[in-house]
Amino acid sequence: MNTIALLTRSPRATLARVVRTVTGAESPLAGRTVLVTGASSGIGEATAHAVARRGATVLLAARRGAELARVQRAIRDEGGRAETYVADLTDPASVDRLVARLLAEHGAVDYVVNNAGHSIRRSLELTHDRFHDFERMMAVNYFGPVRLTMGLLPAMRAQRFGHVVNIVTWGNQIRAPKFAPYIASKTAPDVFGRILGRELFFDNVTCTNMRVAIVRTPMIGPTAAYDGRGESPEHCAERVVRALEDRPVTVNGAFGSFYEVFNLVAPRLSDLAMALAHRYSPDSPAARGGRA
């Protein structure tokens, strides 16, 4: 556990984890419902397995029904409980149907992992005639998750318990070049989640913004420079589970936290460092060829 994690995790949560480890007590997720979006692959799939192993009922949501069914079978084969919900977060009507079905079948969802998302790595120089890059990033990374969360919040408040984990990015701290549409769309839920936690503080409804770095998922496939880099989805999923159990305000990595401070204390110098990185790290063939 690094220093940043200690600062953003309450002493009570840290003590509770130590007690669970020593005594072998069950996870606070046991017997709860946990909704995981983007559960058909990558971080979402790995998180669904990890949550099910803690005794929760996992509600799997994604666009690809066949892949969701595969994940559900795998979880059930391990003795876990999982249900599937096909939904497209970029379609408001689909999100509303998902909310209505979840509330009808479960009354309230205890935990939400807003994991579904998409990334684009492309310089602004190549984006002048591609405003739809900004629009679709906001649709899947911000508007969809917020619409889903807002639909589930009243039931959480009524039962006086709920926790939301937003899978965002360390780019929110670094402000990395070539990711303007993506990072902007991931900064928005970061701010939304922080304000949610403040407004619902007395309702016992909380939010964790988990600023992940590079994870080896299909999303990074178009960027050859990322081949073989980053943590595994399974390792990231274990950190997501800790965020669900301990409910910290943020989960940061060491480099992201360093660069966040660097941006504040030496903004021009940090701009120079990133400008050089931008110059010597060209756009991928996919970005130049018009494919995201």
ABEGO torsion letter per residue (X at the ends): XBAAAAAABBAAAAAAAAAAAAAGBBBAABGBBBBBBGAABEAAAAAAAAAAAAGBBBBBBBABAAAAAAAAAAAAAAGBBBBBBBBBAABAAAAAAAAAAAAAAAGBBABBBBABBBBBBBBAAAAAABAAAAAAAAAAAAAAAAAAAAAAAAAAAAAGBEBBBBBBBAAAAAGBBGAAAAAAAAAAAAAAAAAAAAAAAAAGBBBBBBBBBBBBBAAAAABAAABGBEBBAAAAAAAAAAAAAAGBABBBBAAAAAAAAAAAABAAAAAAAAAAAAAABBBBAAAAAGBX
